[in-house]
């Protein structure tokens, strides 16, 4: 019931976050939230360049404690412990770093690449040949410099100095010990089943609808031969990804023969739920999921579909209203005086 989820940009994180939002909403749990009007101008972002602080999060409702942390903020063992119960379980996601880099480029379209684009026919190549020349000297202020490592709370000084020894110490003695499950985006459904088992949740708890999947064509061309240059610049991202991918494989192998059967059962069930939710002509208000060796019988209603498909900001504001009694943020609305 007490979970901290590291919402890593562009690593299946919005889809995963929606699972935690729905889980907590159905049980009336309390979420760590940022002030509605904050430095990042969106009510669903705690921070993109630091961890939890007293000024970027609200205090719990009177007489209550927080149960779930799942909005954008950098990981920090001590900082997260300051707002979450002692028995909290920490979950994260990772994504193959070159794929992650390409997704970051085309989702955020960083200003440094846009400026190079004005005078260069291959701005990404130019950037990766001399990234220190163009990127911010502060890694925590960049979306291109070891962003995965930054969001996992790696000290920016380690990244700036390329300090392998300090990084490996942090990887082994903090991240490895603190994260119960790290889900590779490429193995998402398997990761959810492993998470379900670790958290002792039900199959219904991990149902999801895909979120924030890019449909527009990529703006920036990124040749595969640039991967070696990217690996040089973002070596800590690759080290995190390789470490947790290998660990994930070991943990899956230890789960036994019925693990893959449960994954296949989940995939088929989720597909059926998605078809039910997306069928506008279906007059039935509910869908029954039969019991199996992996789940008890449960019901999916059209209300469940609505919650599953709700956008992050709308869901956050719905939670904010129930948790604090007020939620009035709108795009472009100035901060109240």
Order of alpha helices (4+ residues) and beta strands (2+ residues): beta-alpha-beta-alpha-beta-alpha-alpha-alpha-alpha-alpha-alpha-alpha-beta-alpha-alpha-alpha-alpha-beta-beta-alpha-alpha
